[in-house]
Amino acid sequence: MPVDTSAFERQRRALTDDYAAKRASNTFGRFVSQQGFQRNQGTNQRNFQRGYGGMAGGWGRRGMTGGKVQSGFWRKALDDYVGDYTRNQGYAQQDYDTQVNQFNNTDAQLDASYQRSLADIEAEKAQLIANTALNIQALKTSF
């Protein structure tokens, strides 16, 4: 009386396919997140660099900066401008780090779930084989 374990093989293949699809989706999400972060960082940097000329020129036209003149208002405006840039870059990095942590957590959860499910399938298969062996043994002793 052979044991048909093909159902367990089908379960294992379906589980593996589902796991691979979920991991691929998570990996793609991480990639898209990384691209978005890099794009945002570049845009923030370009805006900072482009905006500096206009800001400095405006203060210079009013005689608040240039040559040896450095007004306190100019210094405060420059500090605010650089501070805003630095803060925006820091917030973007924090957001990205949070996203990466979420992708890492999802990977870990997927891995753990996959391993648990594989172990469950193998346990069910082993149980079927053991029960079949016991039934065969019982048949042999009854004759």
Rosetta blueprint (number, residue, H / E / L):
1 M L
2 P L
3 V L
4 D L
5 T L
6 S H
7 A H
8 F H
9 E H
10 R H
11 Q H
12 R H
13 R H
14 A H
15 L H
16 T H
17 D H
18 D H
19 Y H
20 A H
21 A H
22 K H
23 R H
24 A H
25 S H
26 N H
27 T H
28 F H
29 G H
30 R H
31 F H
32 V H
33 S H
34 Q H
35 Q H
36 G H
37 F H
38 Q H
39 R H
40 N H
41 Q H
42 G H
43 T H
44 N H
45 Q H
46 R H
47 N H
48 F H
49 Q H
50 R H
51 G H
52 Y H
53 G H
54 G H
55 M H
56 A H
57 G H
58 G H
59 W H
60 G H
61 R H
62 R L
63 G L
64 M L
65 T E
66 G E
67 G L
68 K L
69 V E
70 Q E
71 S L
72 G H
73 F H
74 W H
75 R H
76 K H
77 A H
78 L H
79 D H
80 D H
81 Y H
82 V H
83 G H
84 D H
85 Y H
86 T H
87 R H
88 N H
89 Q H
90 G H
91 Y H
92 A H
93 Q H
94 Q H
95 D H
96 Y H
97 D H
98 T H
99 Q H
100 V H
101 N H
102 Q H
103 F H
104 N H
105 N H
106 T H
107 D H
108 A H
109 Q H
110 L H
111 D H
112 A H
113 S H
114 Y H
115 Q H
116 R H
117 S H
118 L H
119 A H
120 D H
121 I H
122 E H
123 A H
124 E H
125 K H
126 A H
127 Q H
128 L H
129 I H
130 A H
131 N H
132 T H
133 A H
134 L H
135 N H
136 I H
137 Q H
138 A H
139 L H
140 K H
141 T H
142 S H
143 F L
